[in-house]
Amino acid sequence: MTELEKYQRLLSEDYPYFIDKYLALGIMQKLKTRGQFCGADYTKLFPVRYRYSRYDHSIVSALMTWHFTHSKKQTIAALLHDLEMPVFSHCIDYVKGDYEKQESAELDLKDILLSSRALLSCLKEDGIFVTDMIPITQYSVVDIERPGICVDRLDGVLHTNLIWLQTWELSDVKKVYDNMKPMMNESGKTEIGFSSVEAAEYFYKGAYTYSIVLQQNEDKLMMQLIADVLKGLVQNGLINVEDFYHLSEEDIIRVIKQSEWSSLWDTFNQLTQIERSETIPENPLYMIESFKTKKRYVIPLCEYHGNIVRLNAISKSCQDLLTSYQNYQDSKYAYIKKI
């Protein structure tokens, strides 16, 4: 059994077999060609253990939702929530200049659902309407505003630490996950929280690692470089914007390797570190000026003396890490040196 299979298995004691007919659909299979890590699979900047696709993330989101709710509708909604994602995920937001919200690349989920007769047939078989799937925010366990924890965000923290950054093992994931349960937040919505302060603090350290790496210049340079290459392909008529939603990442990489960006892409593939500077570097191979990007963070709920509170209200370690995150600033410039 692979680590990914072990990860999936620990998320739900029983498997929701009704999702299998959805997983077999071409519209779901296509998500196997979309990486979850926005291109980190294609460079040595990050020690990614193995490829984790939007398909894998969708299964995990469904398993978590089934575990916490045992609701068929919510589980299917979680399974389908990423159907609108393009190749290279949020790099396409960078292509469109959407750095802080990172929402412009996603297509309209309703249009996608209505365009697939096979998917509509599956929903009908389960007695589910399209309006049961949209908006996803009707199910707060699946999608909730920050700083709350929903399954989409929870998997983001878990798989980033487990697979992308390798700061956690499966035992760490289990330690966190086994302590979590649905609870009511301050807005009267159901949210996934922690039974103990200790487990919440342990999770928050991992969440801090996750949130910081997404503010660092390694991540920004990686995503901007991919976005610039993709923009170049579009501007030169080698692909069009619609291809981001119909082709696979492998298809587009083949185009890159036959283009004028082939050499930069090869350098990116082998890149193990970037350079930092507070002044404009001289003659770099590739450079970015650091910019504001989406703040991806959580502050977990936890039970404390019979009450449900946000961790930062009662934990100094959480307060300190949150302050560190809010004050974090990387170098003004990041670049790749010419060899």
C-alpha positions in Angstrom: 0.0 0.0 0.0 1.4 3.4 -0.9 1.6 6.3 1.5 -1.1 8.1 -0.3 -3.4 5.1 0.1 -2.5 4.9 3.8 -3.3 8.6 4.1 -6.7 8.2 2.5 -7.5 5.1 4.6 -6.9 6.9 7.9 -9.3 9.7 7.0 -12.5 7.6 7.2 -13.3 4.3 8.9 -15.8 3.4 6.2 -15.5 4.1 2.6 -18.4 6.0 0.8 -18.7 3.6 -2.2 -21.3 5.9 -3.8 -18.5 8.2 -4.9 -16.9 5.5 -7.2 -19.3 6.2 -10.1 -18.3 9.8 -10.1 -14.6 9.0 -9.9 -15.0 6.9 -13.1 -16.3 9.9 -15.1 -14.0 11.6 -17.6 -14.7 14.9 -16.0 -13.2 13.6 -12.7 -10.4 11.6 -14.4 -9.1 14.8 -16.0 -8.2 16.1 -12.5 -5.4 13.5 -12.4 -3.6 15.8 -14.9 -3.8 18.8 -12.6 -1.2 19.0 -9.8 -2.2 20.2 -6.4 1.1 22.0 -5.8 1.0 24.7 -8.5 4.1 23.4 -10.3 6.2 22.3 -7.3 6.4 18.9 -8.9 8.5 20.2 -11.7 11.4 21.8 -9.8 13.9 20.7 -7.1 13.2 23.8 -5.1 10.9 21.7 -2.9 11.3 18.1 -1.7 8.0 16.8 -3.0 7.6 13.2 -2.0 5.3 12.2 -4.9 2.7 13.8 -7.2 -0.5 14.7 -5.5 -3.2 15.7 -8.0 -6.5 17.6 -7.8 -8.1 14.2 -8.2 -6.3 12.9 -5.1 -7.3 16.1 -3.2 -10.9 15.6 -4.3 -11.0 12.1 -3.0 -9.5 13.2 0.3 -11.9 16.0 0.7 -14.8 13.6 0.1 -13.4 11.1 2.6 -13.0 13.8 5.3 -16.5 15.1 4.7 -18.0 11.6 5.0 -16.1 11.1 8.2 -17.2 14.3 9.8 -20.8 14.4 8.5 -21.9 11.1 6.9 -23.9 13.3 4.6 -24.2 12.0 1.0 -24.9 15.5 -0.4 -22.0 17.1 1.4 -19.6 14.3 0.5 -20.4 14.6 -3.2 -20.1 18.3 -3.1 -16.7 18.0 -1.6 -15.8 15.5 -4.3 -16.8 17.8 -7.1 -15.6 21.1 -5.6 -12.4 21.4 -7.8 -13.8 20.5 -11.2 -13.2 24.0 -12.4 -9.5 24.0 -11.7 -7.0 24.5 -14.6 -3.6 23.0 -15.2 -0.9 24.3 -12.8 -3.7 25.3 -10.5 -3.2 28.8 -9.1 -0.4 29.7 -11.5 -3.2 30.5 -13.9 -4.4 33.1 -11.4 -0.9 34.6 -11.7 -1.3 34.6 -15.5 -4.4 36.7 -15.0 -2.7 39.0 -12.5 -4.9 37.7 -9.6 -2.2 37.3 -6.9 -4.2 38.1 -3.7 -7.6 36.5 -4.2 -6.5 33.7 -6.5 -10.1 33.0 -7.7 -10.1 34.3 -11.3 -8.8 31.0 -12.9 -11.7 28.9 -11.7 -14.5 28.4 -14.1 -18.2 28.5 -13.1 -18.9 25.2 -11.4 -22.6 25.3 -12.3 -21.7 25.5 -16.0 -19.4 22.5 -15.7 -22.0 20.4 -13.9 -24.6 21.2 -16.4 -22.3 20.5 -19.3 -21.8 16.8 -18.3 -24.7 14.5 -19.0 -22.9 11.6 -17.3 -22.4 13.6 -14.2 -26.0 14.8 -14.1 -27.1 11.2 -14.5 -25.1 10.2 -11.4 -26.6 13.1 -9.4 -30.1 12.1 -10.5 -29.4 8.5 -9.5 -28.5 9.8 -6.0 -31.5 12.0 -5.8 -29.4 15.1 -5.9 -30.0 18.4 -7.7 -27.4 20.8 -9.1 -28.7 23.3 -6.6 -27.6 20.9 -3.9 -24.0 21.3 -5.2 -24.0 25.1 -5.7 -22.9 27.1 -3.9 -20.4 24.9 -2.2 -20.4 27.4 0.7 -23.8 26.1 1.7 -21.8 23.3 3.4 -19.4 25.0 5.9 -17.6 21.7 6.5 -16.6 21.7 2.9 -15.9 25.4 2.4 -15.8 28.1 5.1 -14.4 31.6 5.4 -11.0 32.1 7.0 -9.7 31.7 9.6 -12.0 28.6 9.9 -11.1 25.1 9.0 -13.0 23.2 6.4 -12.0 19.9 4.7 -10.5 21.8 1.7 -8.3 23.8 3.9 -7.6 21.0 6.3 -6.2 18.8 3.5 -4.2 21.8 2.4 -2.3 21.9 5.7 -2.0 18.1 6.0 -0.8 17.2 2.5 1.5 20.2 2.3 3.3 19.1 5.5 3.2 15.4 4.6 3.9 15.3 0.8 5.2 18.7 -0.3 7.5 19.9 2.5 7.9 16.5 4.3 7.8 18.1 7.7 5.2 15.5 8.9 4.8 11.8 8.8 1.5 9.8 8.7 1.7 9.5 12.5 1.6 13.3 12.8 -1.4 13.4 10.5 -3.2 10.8 12.6 -2.3 12.6 15.8 -4.0 15.7 14.5 -6.9 14.1 12.7 -8.0 11.8 15.5 -8.5 14.8 17.7 -10.8 16.7 15.3 -14.6 16.9 15.2 -17.3 19.2 14.0 -18.3 22.0 16.4 -20.2 25.3 16.2 -18.2 28.4 15.6 -18.8 32.0 16.7 -20.9 32.6 13.6 -23.2 29.6 14.3 -21.7 27.6 11.5 -20.4 24.0 11.7 -16.6 24.0 11.6 -14.0 21.3 12.2 -12.2 21.9 15.5 -10.1 20.2 18.2 -11.1 18.4 21.3 -7.9 19.5 23.1 -5.7 22.6 23.2 -2.6 20.4 22.9 -3.7 18.9 19.6 -4.8 22.3 18.3 -1.4 23.8 19.1 0.4 20.8 17.4 -1.7 21.3 14.3 -1.2 25.1 14.3 2.6 24.7 14.2 2.1 22.7 11.0 -0.4 25.2 9.7 2.2 28.0 10.3 4.8 26.1 8.3 2.2 25.7 5.5 1.2 29.4 5.5 4.8 30.7 5.7 6.1 28.7 2.7 3.3 30.1 0.6 4.5 33.7 1.4 8.1 33.0 0.7 9.9 34.0 -2.5 10.6 30.4 -3.5 6.9 29.8 -4.0 6.3 33.2 -5.6 9.2 32.8 -8.0 8.1 29.3 -8.9 4.5 30.3 -9.7 5.5 33.5 -11.5 8.0 31.8 -13.7 5.4 29.2 -14.7 2.9 32.0 -15.3 5.3 33.9 -17.5 6.2 30.9 -19.6 2.5 30.1 -20.0 1.7 33.8 -21.0 4.6 33.6 -23.5 3.1 30.5 -25.1 -0.3 32.2 -25.4 1.1 35.4 -26.8 3.0 33.5 -29.4 0.0 31.5 -30.4 1.4 28.1 -29.3 -1.6 27.5 -27.0 -4.7 29.5 -26.0 -6.3 30.2 -22.7 -8.9 27.5 -23.2 -6.1 24.9 -23.3 -5.5 25.5 -19.6 -8.8 23.7 -19.0 -8.7 21.0 -21.7 -5.0 20.0 -22.0 -3.0 18.1 -19.4 0.1 19.6 -17.7 2.2 17.0 -19.6 0.7 18.3 -22.9 1.6 21.8 -22.2 5.1 20.9 -21.0 5.7 19.2 -24.3 4.8 22.6 -26.0 7.2 24.4 -23.6 10.1 22.1 -24.5 9.7 22.9 -28.2 9.5 26.6 -27.6 12.0 29.4 -26.8 11.3 28.9 -23.1 12.7 25.4 -23.2 16.1 26.4 -21.7 14.5 28.3 -18.8 12.2 25.4 -18.2 15.1 23.0 -18.0 16.9 25.3 -15.5 13.7 25.5 -13.5 13.4 21.7 -13.4 16.9 21.4 -11.9 16.7 24.5 -9.6 17.6 23.7 -6.0 17.8 27.3 -4.6 17.0 30.9 -5.5 19.0 34.0 -4.7 17.7 36.9 -2.6 18.6 40.6 -2.7 17.3 44.0 -1.4 18.6 45.7 -4.6 18.0 44.9 -8.2 20.4 42.1 -9.1 22.7 42.5 -12.1 21.9 40.4 -15.2 19.9 37.6 -13.6 18.6 34.7 -15.7 15.1 35.3 -14.2 13.9 37.7 -11.5 10.9 38.7 -9.6 10.2 41.7 -7.3 8.4 40.3 -4.3 4.7 41.0 -4.2 1.6 40.5 -2.0 -0.1 37.1 -2.5 -3.0 35.3 -1.0 -2.9 34.9 2.8 -3.6 31.2 3.3 -3.9 30.6 7.0 -6.2 29.1 9.7 -6.8 29.6 13.4 -8.4 26.5 14.8 -11.3 26.2 17.2 -10.8 24.1 20.3 -12.6 23.0 23.4 -11.3 24.8 26.5 -12.9 24.4 30.0 -16.3 23.6 28.5 -16.2 26.4 25.9 -15.4 26.5 22.2 -12.8 29.2 21.5 -10.3 30.2 18.8 -6.8 28.9 19.7 -5.2 32.4 19.6 -7.5 33.5 22.4 -6.0 31.1 24.9 -2.6 30.0 23.5 0.5 32.1 23.7 2.4 29.8 21.2 -0.4 30.4 18.7 -0.4 34.1 19.3 3.4 34.3 18.8 3.2 32.2 15.6 0.3 34.3 14.3 2.2 37.5 14.9 5.3 36.1 13.2 3.2 35.2 10.2 1.5 38.6 10.1 4.9 40.3 10.2 6.6 38.0 7.8 8.3 39.7 4.9 10.8 38.2 2.4 13.5 39.9 0.4 12.5 42.6 -2.1 13.9 40.6 -5.0 14.4 36.9 -5.8 16.2 35.6 -8.8 18.0 32.8 -10.6 21.6 33.4 -11.4 23.0 32.9 -14.8 25.4 30.0 -14.9 
